[in-house]
Amino acid sequence: MPEAVPESEQTQNPKPEKEAPSPIPPHRCFAIDAVVGRAIFSGLSRFLSGATSSWYSQPDTCQRVYFANHTSHLDMLVIWSAMPDYVRKVVRPVAAKDYWGSGFFRPYIAKRLFNCILLERQNVKVHNNPVDEMLRQMGSQYSIIIFPEGGRQSSGEMAEFKSGLYYMCKKRPELELIPIYIDNMNRILPRGTYLPVPLLSHVTFGNPLWLEKNEKKQDFLDRARQAILDLKKKSK
């Protein structure tokens, strides 16, 4: 997830009455190639990762921010595949535009199949503030999947969280936050490799949390990060 623009430089919260347009027109969303493609990639993801999942919170279609540790390019797909079908329909992964927006195949997967929100990671200014862009594209319907570390960690250890999650909750404090711990993905598709190594992984969805009133930025980011670390302990 990109670093957010400091609060003093941010634009006002997008007006709630001005709804974001539908990200994928219905005729494209249900086109045969999109439906079949999602099914193929979802099945392939589960096959390669052997991913199983457990939920401490109930799967729901209410607006949520799913946030997870990040170790592999497959993380986005594995989380999405671990969700029930009725939840997937209203969940949009957030991905880096410089990676998923280049070439032909990756943009097709990101936009056409998984309805991703693609964000700039470099030269972030007030006019392209990633927090405002995510909130705009979420509207009042969609949930998102983000990786607050901002990049993949090949060591398996979590980095400190970027500030975007905090500023998002400042603007939309009612959003329900669901921590996710992904186990073993860094060994399935290590950094610098292109062919996955089939192994068993597990996706754990934690209990919801919210930004507390008057909670300081670093306190909140530490608490959100700790929620994932607690899931890591429980998964062992």
Helices and strands as residue ranges (DSSP letters): G 7-9, H 26-29, H 32-49, E 52-55, E 64-68, H 75-81, H 85-88, E 91-96, H 97-100, H 105-107, I 108-113, E 117-119, G 126-128, H 130-138, E 143-146, H 164-171, E 176-183, H 185-188, E 202-205, H 217-235
